Amino acid sequence: MCRNIRQLHNFEPPATPDEVHAAALQYVRKVAGATKPSQRNQAAFDRAVEAVAAATAALLDELVTAAPPRDRETEAAKAKERARIRYAS
């Protein structure tokens, strides 16, 4: 599950709230050990996702770097090439 969490810091344009929420959801799913909580645990699950998303957004706002921002499309192309090499048969 956690393989879907992407690095969100130091990209241009910055991470969107949807990307932050998706990363938080994946994190909570991994910690909880379930992709879909039971009805009984849904409220706790949703609160955890919102708390992790808020903490992630705060972290991204406070992080500083001297490195130039990376381009999302370039990074995606690099990842595709690594995957092509890794999974080539």
KERONU-284695 format. One record per residue (C-alpha): y, z, x. Coordinates in pm, whole numbers. Layout:
! KERONU-284695
+--------+--------+--------+
|      Y |      Z |      X |
+--------+--------+--------+
|      Y |      Z |      X |
...
+--------+--------+--------+
END
This chain:
! KERONU-284695
+--------+--------+--------+
|      Y |      Z |      X |
+--------+--------+--------+
|      0 |      0 |      0 |
|    254 |     91 |    270 |
|    229 |   -251 |    430 |
|    471 |   -368 |    162 |
|    748 |   -138 |    280 |
|    991 |   -349 |    477 |
|   1252 |   -242 |    728 |
|   1583 |   -222 |    545 |
|   1827 |   -122 |    820 |
|   2056 |   -357 |   1011 |
|   2027 |   -672 |    801 |
|   2297 |   -902 |    680 |
|   2341 |   -889 |    384 |
|   2254 |   -518 |    354 |
|   1955 |   -396 |    153 |
|   2003 |   -414 |   -221 |
|   1936 |   -121 |   -455 |
|   1629 |   -312 |   -580 |
|   1487 |   -332 |   -226 |
|   1552 |     39 |   -172 |
|   1381 |    121 |   -503 |
|   1081 |   -101 |   -421 |
|   1036 |     74 |    -84 |
|   1064 |    415 |   -252 |
|    806 |    313 |   -513 |
|    560 |    201 |   -245 |
|    611 |    523 |    -52 |
|    550 |    742 |   -358 |
|    244 |    535 |   -453 |
|    100 |    589 |   -106 |
|    168 |    963 |   -104 |
|     37 |   1007 |   -459 |
|   -269 |    794 |   -389 |
|   -222 |    594 |   -707 |
|    -44 |    274 |   -795 |
|      0 |    386 |  -1155 |
|     22 |    754 |  -1241 |
|   -138 |    901 |  -1550 |
|     82 |    957 |  -1854 |
|     86 |   1325 |  -1772 |
|    220 |   1262 |  -1420 |
|    460 |    976 |  -1503 |
|    774 |   1193 |  -1520 |
|    704 |   1359 |  -1184 |
|    624 |   1020 |  -1032 |
|    951 |    870 |  -1162 |
|   1155 |   1167 |  -1034 |
|    994 |   1132 |   -692 |
|   1075 |    760 |   -677 |
|   1439 |    827 |   -766 |
|   1466 |   1108 |   -510 |
|   1314 |    895 |   -232 |
|   1538 |    601 |   -326 |
|   1847 |    824 |   -314 |
|   1744 |    968 |     23 |
|   1676 |    617 |    157 |
|   2013 |    487 |     38 |
|   2189 |    786 |    197 |
|   2002 |    730 |    524 |
|   2088 |    359 |    533 |
|   2456 |    441 |    466 |
|   2467 |    685 |    759 |
|   2271 |    494 |   1023 |
|   2477 |    335 |   1300 |
|   2370 |     71 |   1551 |
|   2528 |   -133 |   1827 |
|   2283 |   -419 |   1770 |
|   2406 |   -720 |   1576 |
|   2271 |   -749 |   1220 |
|   1956 |   -955 |   1180 |
|   1920 |  -1247 |    945 |
|   1659 |  -1202 |    671 |
|   1548 |  -1564 |    671 |
|   1497 |  -1569 |   1048 |
|   1294 |  -1247 |   1036 |
|   1085 |  -1382 |    746 |
|   1012 |  -1701 |    942 |
|    902 |  -1493 |   1243 |
|    672 |  -1285 |   1020 |
|    518 |  -1599 |    869 |
|    451 |  -1739 |   1215 |
|    287 |  -1411 |   1327 |
|     71 |  -1414 |   1013 |
|    -24 |  -1778 |   1068 |
|   -137 |  -1699 |   1422 |
|   -317 |  -1382 |   1319 |
|   -506 |  -1536 |   1027 |
|   -571 |  -1882 |   1170 |
|   -937 |  -1971 |   1161 |
+--------+--------+--------+
END
